[in-house]
Amino acid sequence: MVFKKTIDVQAAVAIAASEAIAAKTQGTFAVGGLMLDQQGNVLQSLHSNVIKHGLIYDPTAHAERQLIDWYFAEVAKGRELPPPSEITIITSLDPCCMCTGAILAAGFNVIAAAPDRDAGVNHSEDAAFAALPERLQAQAAKHFCYPAVLGSSSYARPAAGAAPKSFFIGKTISEPTQALCSLVFEATAESAMERFNADLPVTQLKCPATLPANHRIVRELKKLYPDALAYRCTPQQPDEGLAPFLQQAMARDREQGGEGDAVALLDSFGNLILCMPGRLTQSGIRTAFMETTRAYAQLRYKLMVDATQAQREEVRQYLGHPKDGTFVFAQGPDHSAQSFMNLGAYGSTMEGPLSPQNPAQLQYVRARLPEGELSALCASLPPLYRHVIRIRPTQVADERLIAALA
């Protein structure tokens, strides 16, 4: 969609709502957003692309995250754009933890329309941002704006958070537009989340290491990550054999602007599927986890989008949902915005309860927070993350793996 300029909060939210409607038509989570500079010029508008053609395309493809990566991609091409501190993201829905972390890490301002009482960073609607670490709470209070919705219906609310930027002449949202943002998301959330539960149960999965080397699944997997299937451990129990793969990715992460993080994905059989670094020189939010979860989802999408039903079932048999495997971070969570984004992105990848048979699905090697602080961080997350998905990062049990990365 092409829009040129708006200096009115209501008009800006209406653009975000129109993007959300486009997302609904696509069959994905109905959320839309746009970027404005300090003169009200619309730099870009986008909607969620988590689902395409009825398939999971990218669990991180929320409107806000995509806008931020678009911004950094344009800057990398040489386009002159204002710094993030002079740009406002308008979103039809309160940002989730992933998008909140991305916004804070990159330094943008945000105006949020409809509340999200399950996954939104302002799920309590008091703009206290209790889900965030303390340092990030203060940052959010300065940059996250929830304009007043004037009226007497259940959609009405007083203004909260930061004030809208001075270039906005109109600074409120109309009740019908607010209702549209809420209702269009509610109309898609359940059906979109069902897509994350369309995979086979773990008992029906097959080991990709048994496939011939020239099989399409193996070829595409090794094209993405040449060392795929080169390591195997007891399921859910990564050991020191994983260390060389993590170390290699950690070195690349440093070369590409990171602090030496890497994330490996092991499948339900203990096979190494991916081990990737971040690409922070390309975008300040392209962390190792964002790269890994996106790459795996898009690999499955590529193999299934133009395939027959039988071929799709084969992909699901050999490349299961990551919730049945194990994500292994080289570096554990901390109080940074990028780490908060990673936890949120992990929640967006799961989009539902973890299996009772795989409670340690999210593991890390090097601890960056005391266990008590990490537990408190997870206990403060919005309801979807702490009650439904029950995010509980756990340090790997193998002491030799920990020592290898120390």
N, C-alpha and C positions, 0 to 999 in steps of 0.2 A: 504494500500500500504506500502511496506517496502523499505526504502531508508536508506543508512548508513552514508554517509558523503558528504559534499560539502563545498568548501571554495571559491566559486564563486557566486556572486550575481545573475548572469544570470541563472546558474544551479539551484540555490535555488528557484528563481521565476518560473522556468520551473516546479519544483515539485509542487509548489502552483497551477500553471495552470493545471497540471494533476489532482489535487484534485478538482479543479473547474469543469473540464470536467466530473468527476465522479458525482458531484452534479447535473450537467445538466441532466445526464442520469437518475438520481433519480427523476427529476422533481421539484427540489427545486432551490432556488437562487444559481447561479453558482459562488461560492466563495470558495477558498481553502486556507489553510495555513499550516505552519509547525514551529517547534521550533528547533533552533540550539544552541548548547553551544559554548564556546569560541574556541573550536578546530574544529568547523564545523560539529560535530556529530549531526545527525538528531535524536532528542529525540522522536518526534511524528509528524505525519502529519494527518490532518483531513479536512473535508469539511462541508459545511452547511448542517444541518439536520432539517431545519425549517419545511419542508414538507416531509412526507413519505407516500407511497401508496396513493398519491393524497389527503391526509388529513393534516391539520395543526397538527404537532407533538409537536413543541416547538418554539414559536416565538423568544426565546432568543438563539436558537441553531445555532448561527453564528460560523464560523470556529474559530475566535480568542477567543471568550468567552469559547467555548468548550475546546480549548487548555489550557486556564488558569485554568479552573476547573480540567482538567486532571492532570495538574502539581501538584495542591494542593492535589488531591486524591492520587497521587503516593507518595508524601512526607508523607502523613498521614499513608500510608502503611509501611513506614520505608525505602523507596528507597532514596538513596543518590543522590540528584540532585543539581546542582549549584544554587546559589541564583538568583532570577529574574533579578537582575542587570547585571548578566553575561550570560543572555539568550536573544536571538533575535528571535522575531516572524516575519516570512515573510508571507505576505498576498497578495493575487492576486488583492485585491481591497482596496482602501483607507478605513480605519476603520470608521464605523458609530459611532454615539455618544455613544451607549451602549458599543461597543467594545473599543472605545477610553477611556471611563471612567474606564472600567475594566483593561485595560493595565496600565493606570496611577495609579490606586488604588493599583495594585499589584507590579508595579515597573519594568516591562519588557521594553526592547528595541523593536523597530518595523521597518521593511522595508516594504513599501507599493509600489505596482506596479501600477495598473491602477487607474486613478482618478474616483471619484464618485461625480459628480457636484450637486447631489440632497441631498444626505445624508452623504457624507464623511466629516470628521472633517476638511480636507484640501480642501473643495469644491471650494474655490477661487484659489487654486493651487499656492499660494504664500508662503506657510508655515508660515503664520502669526498666524494661529489658532485663529482667531477672535471669533469663536463660543465658545471658552472655557473661563471660568473665568480667570482673570489675572494671578493668581498664577499658574494655570494649563497650561497657555500659555508658561510660561518659562520652565516648566517641559517637555512639548511636544517638544519644540524647542531642548532640549538636547537629546531626545530619539526617535523622529520620523524622519525617513530617507526616502527621495524620490530620488532614484538614477537617474542619467542621462540616458536618452534613446537617443542613438546616431543615427542620420539620418536626413532625410529631409521631412518625412511624417508628418501627423497631430499627430502621436503618439510620435514624438520626443519631448524631453524637456531637459532643463538643470537640474542639480542636485539641490535639495533644502532640507532644514531642516538639521538634524544632519548628520555627515559623517558616512558611513558604518564602522562597527567595523574593527579593524586592521587585524583580521585573514582572511578577504576576500582579495583574490588576485585580482580577477576581480570585479570591482565595478560599472558596468553599465548593463543595460538591452537591449536586442536586440529589434528592432522594431517589428518583427513578434511575439515575445513572449508577448510584451506589447499589441499588437493588439489582440492576442488571449485572454488575460485576460479581456480586455474590451468587446470584441464581445461576448464571451461566457456568460458574465453577462448580457449584453443587450438582448441576445436571451432568457433569462429566467425571467427577472425581471417582465415583464408585466403579463405573465401567472401565475407566483408565487403570485403576488399581487392579482390576481383575486380570488385565493383560500380564501383570507381573506374577500371577498365580496360574498361568496357562501351561507351565512347563511340566514335564513328567516327574513323578515322585522319584526319590533317590534310588529306590529299589529297582526301577526300570532303566536306569542309566547304564551305558556301556563305556568301557575304557577306551579312550581314543588311541592309546598306545598300541592297541591290537589292530589298528587299521594299517593297510599297506602304505608305504611311503608316497606312492603316487595318487593316493585317494585325495579327492578335492578338499575335504575338510583339513587333512594334514598339510597339503600344499599351501592352502590359504593361511593356516595357522603359522606355519614356518616362514611364510612370506612376511607376516606381521612381526614375528619374533623367532629368529632362527634357532634359538636354544629351546624352543618349546618341546616338551616331552623328553628333555635331556636329563631330567632329575625326577626322582620319585621317592616319597617318604611314606611312612604309615599315615593313613588319612587323618587330617586334623592335627598332626604332630610334626611340624617342620623341625629338621635337625641341622647339624652343621654342614651337611652336604648342600644346603641352600646358600651358604655364605658366599661362595664365589660369584654366583649369579647376582645376589644383592650388591656385592662390592663393585662389580662391573657397572651396574646401573647407578650406584651411588657416585661413582667417578664421573659418569656422564651427566648426572644431575648437577654436580659442581661446575662442570664445563658449561652448562646451560643455565647458569644463574642461580642455582639452588644451594642449599646448605648440606647437601649430601644425603638426601632422602631417596628412597626407592620403595616400590610396592610390588610384591609378587602375588599372583593369583594361582593357587593350587586347586585342582578339581577334587571331586569327592573320592577319587582313587589315590590322591596324593601326588598326581602328576603336576609338574610345573607347566602352566599354560602361558603365562606372561610374567615378565619382570621388567618394569619400566621406570625411567627417571622422569622428573618434571621437565618442563620447557619454559622456565620462568623468564628467559630472555625474550621469548615471543609474547608472553602475556603474564602479568603478575599473579594470575590465578590458575595457571596451568601446572598444578602440582603433580607429583608422581601418582597420587591416587586418582585425581581427575583424569589423567592420561590413561591409566590402567582400566578403570571401569568403563570409560568411554570406548576405548579400543576393543574391549571384549564384546560390548553390546553391539558395536558397529560391525564387528566380524560376523557375529551371528546374523545380524540384519542382512549383510551382504550375501551370505550363503542362503538365506531364506526368501528374500524379497521376490525374486523371479523364479523360484523353484516350484516343483510340483508338490502336492501334499505329501507324497511319500518321501521326497527329498527333505522337506521341512521336518518331518518326524525323525528322520535320520540325524539331522543337525541337533535336534532337541535330545536325542538319545546320547550323542557323543559330546555335546557341549551344553551341559545343563545350566540351570540358573546358578549364579555365583553363591547364593545362600547355602547351597549344598557343599561348597568347597570352603576355602579359607583364604582370606586376604592377609598377607603378612607385610606389615610396614617395617622398614629399617628403623625409623624413628617413631617413638610413641607420641601421642597427643600432648600439646602444651596449651598455654593460654592465648596463643596468637590467633589473629583473624583467619589466616590460612588453615590452621588446624581446626578451628571451628567450622570452616567451610568444608573441610574433609569429612568431619563427622556428619555434617548435614548431607553431603553427597553420598556418603555410605548409607544413610537412611533412605535417600532417594533411590539408591540401587536396590535395597531390600524391599521397600514399599509394603512391608507386612511383617508379621512375626517371624523370628528366627525359629528354626527347627529345634525342638527339645533335644534331639540327638546331636545337635551341632551348636551348643551354646557359646563356644569360643570361636565363632566364625571370624571375628576381627582380632588379630593378634599383632603384636609389635615386638621388636628385638630390643632396642635401646630405650629405656625409660627416660622421659624428660619431665615427668611430674611424679611426686610421691603418690602411692596408690590411693591414699585418702583424698588427695586433691583431685585426682582423676575421677574417682567415684562421685565426688561432690559435683564436678563439672557435668557428668552425665546425668546425675539426679536433677539438675537444674534445667535440662533441655525441655522443649515443649512436649505436650502429652504424647504425640505420635511417636516421638523418639524414645521417650523413657518408659511409657506404659505399653505400647503396642509392639514396636520393634525391639525395645529393651536393649539399647546399645550398651555394650559392656566390653570395652577393649581389654585384652588380657595379654600379659607378657608371655612370650614363648617359654615352654618348659625346659628346652634343651640348653643347659648351661654352656656347652661348647659353642653353640651358635651365638649366644650372647657374648661370649669371650672373643669370638672371631671378629665381631663388629665393634668391640669396645674401643 
